[in-house]
Amino acid sequence: MKEKTSLDIQLQDPQNSLEAVLKTEIEVAEKVAEARDRADKKIEAARKDQTRIKEKIISEARKERDRIYEQEIEKARKDAQEKIASAKNSAESFRNKGSEFLGEALARILNLIISANSEGSR
């Protein structure tokens, strides 16, 4: 006949079988709890990372917006300065051309006044 091993004896004993099942259930529950904790930590880390990424995107978008504003403001200033310079040149040219004809304009005005006075005194 076969000799009974200690494992066979333990398995045959209902109390030992129950303890083995309970021990296994406890081990499985511990492993499930550890896995849940690791998953929760990973989820929390992912949320923090997501928040950090969103903040980084917003910050970079604001910097880009400010850079574009500065570019457009500088462009507008440059355009305004060019228009002012052009207007000054046009005004100077107009003044110079106008002064060329100043003598002639004065003579015509005086002639008109004199002729109006001569006709009025008659």
C-alpha angles and dihedrals in degrees: 000000000000121000115236115240123217089252091055090049092048093049092050092053107086093208091055091046091051091049091049091051092047091047090051091048091051091050091049091047090051091050091048091049091049091049090049091050092049090048091049090050091049091049091049091048090049091050091050090047090049091051091048091049092049091050091049092050091049092048092049091047090052091049091049091048091051091048091052091047090052091048092050093045091050090048091050091049091050092049091048092050091050091050091048091050091048091049091050090051091048092048092048091048091048091049092049093048091045092053090053089064097037094099093048091047091051091049092051092048092049090049090051092049093046092047091048090050093046092051092045094051094053 
